[in-house]
Amino acid sequence: MKKYLGIIIVASGAAIAGAMIWFMMHVRPRPGAVIDHFVVAPNTEIVIRAEQGSDRNFLELHESGQLKWQALIPHYAGSPGRPAVAYSPTAITVRVSRDGHAEVFAFATNSAEKIGGYRIAAEHEPITTHPDGPITLTDHVRAYELAAGSDWHQIAAVDLSTGKGVWKRELGPAKITDGGVDASGVWLVQDGKRRLLDPATGTDR
C-alpha cells in the first residue's frame, strides 16, 4: 500500500488543482453587453458594460480603440441619456447603487487603481437612483452628484482628483428635470425654474 501512497497523493493533488481551475473559470466575472459609452477626450472612451449573470458592471477605459483597463463595479446608476460618470486626465468617477446606498467610486485614469469613494445622501438612506432627471454633472474638476427621494433632493460635489466630497446641500422637494455645468456655474431646472449654484461652494448665485 505504501508504494501507492505517493501516486494517490499526486493524483489527489491533480484532481484538486483541476477542480480549482474549473471553479475559477466558471466564477470569473465575464463581460457582457455594452450599457453606455462616452467619448471623453480625443481617442479616449469610457465604456460601461454588463457582467454576465450578475447586476454588477464593468467600467472600461479605451484608448485609440484598444482596451486600456477594466474594473468590476457594483450596479451602475446611470443609463443611456443619463450619464453617471465624470472624467479628468487623472481620475474617473462612476456612480453606483448597492444595498440602499448611492456611492461614487474614483479610479486613477492611468492605472484603474481605486483612489477614493464617497456615499451620497447617507442621511437619507436607504435610497435608490431617482427614475428621471440628471444623475452626474461635471466640469472635469468635480463631479456634481444628484440624489432624490419622494420629498427631498440633494446635490454633492466630489473632487475628481481624490474621490472625496467637497460640499453638499439640500435642494428641497421640488423635482429637478435638467442640469449642466457651464461658465456661469452649476445650473439646474427645478420646479420649472433655472437655479444656479457656485461650483466651489454650492451656494446660490
N, C-alpha and C positions, 0 to 999 in steps of 0.2 A: 504493500500500500504506500510505503514511504516513497518509492521510486516514482509513483504517480502524483505525489503531492505537489511537486513543482509544476507539473503540467496543469493540474487542476487550478493552482493559484494563477498561473499565466492566463489560462482560458477564462477564469472568472474576471480577472482584470480587464481582459479584452472585451468581454461581454459588457461590463460596467461602462467602459470607455465608449463602446458603441452606443449604449443606451443614452449616455450623456450627450453624445454628438447628435443623436436623433432628437433628444429633448431640446437642445439649443437651436437646432434647425427649425423646429416647429414652434418655439415660443419667441424666436427673434422677431422684433417688430418688422412688419412688412409694409412698405409704402403702397398706397392705393391711389385713387383718383385725385386730380388737382381740384382744390376747393376755390382758390383765388390766386391771382398773381399780380405783382406790381412792378413796373419799371421805375426804379428809384434813382438811377444815375445812368450815364452812358455805359452801355454794355453790362449793366448790373440789374438784376431782377430778384425780387423776393417771391417765393412760391410757398403757398400753404397747401399741404397735401394730407389726405386722409390716411389713417393707419387701418389696414385690413383687419376686420374682426374686432374693432375697438372704437370708442368715441374719442380716443386721443388723436392727435395730429402731428404732422411734421412741419417744422419751419426750415426752409431751404434757402440758401443764397447761391445764385447762379451768376457767373461772370463770363462774358463772351460766349454764352451758350453752353458752358460747362458747369456742372455742379461743384461748388467750392466746398460747402459743408451742409450738413443736415443735422437737426436737433429734434428729439422727440419732446413734445409738449402736451400738457393737458388740452382739453377741448377748446379749440379756437373760438373766441367770442364773436368774430366778425362773420360776414357773408358777402357775396358779390354786391357791390354798390355800397357796402357799409364797412369800410376798412377798419381793422383793429391792430394795425402795425404802424410803427414810426421808424424812420431811418436817419442815420447820420453816418459820416465816413468812419466813425469809430465804434458806433453801437447801434443795435437794432432792438426795439422793444416790441413785444407782442402781448396782446390782452387775451387772457384765458379765463375759463369759467370751470370751477370744480367745487363740489361739496358745499354749495351755497356761498362760495367766495368769488369775488371778482378780483383778479390778480394781474399784475404786469410783470413779465419776465424780461430781463435785459441781457443781451448777448453781445460779446465783442465781435465786431464786424469781420475782423481778420482771422478769428480762430474758433468762433462758436462757443467760447468759454462763457459760462453764465457769470455775469458781473454784478447782478443785483436783482431785486424784486420788491414789489410794493402791493399791498392789499388796498383796493379801492373801496371806500364807503364801509369800512369794517363795522362801524357803529350801527349800520342798517341791516346787518346780516341776520338770517340768510337772505341772499339776493340772487336773482337771475338776470341774465342780459335782457335789457328792455327791448321790446319787439320792433321798434322803429325809431327813427332819428339817429343822429351821429353817435358813434362809439369813441373813436380816437381821432383827434385833430393833431396836427403837428406843424412846427416851423423848422424842424430838423435840429433844434436845440433842446426842446422839451416835447413830450407827448402830453396832450390835454385830454384826459380820460373822463368820459361822462358815464354816470350810472343813475338809475332811476327806479322808483317803486310806485305804488299806487298814489301816494300823496307826497312824494319828495323827489328832488333832483339834486345831484351833486356833481361838481367838476373838480378834478385834481390834476395838478401839473406834476409831471415826472421828469427829472433830469435824465436826458438820454445818455449822458456820459457815465452815470452811476446806477441808474435804475431806481433811485430813491425819490420819495416825494418832496416837492418844493413847497407847495401850498395846496389848500383845498378850500372850497366854500359851498355852502348850501344855496340852492337856487330857487327853492320853493316848489309848490305842487304843479304849477302850470307846465304844460307839455312843451318840450323842445323839439322842433321839427327840422332844424337845419343848423349848420355851423361851419366855421372855417377859420383860417388864420391868414391875415394879410398885413400890409404896412400899418394899418390903423390899430391892430391888436387881434385878440381872440373874439370873434363875433358869433353870436347865437341868435336864432329866431325862436323866441319863447312867447307863447300865447299870441302869436301873430305879430310880435314886435321885435325889432332888432335890438340886441343888447350887446354892449362892447365891454370887454374885460382887458385889464392890463396883463400882458403875458408874464411879467416878472413877479406880480403880486396877487393877481386875481381880483383886484378891486375894480369897481365900475369906472369906466372912462366917460 
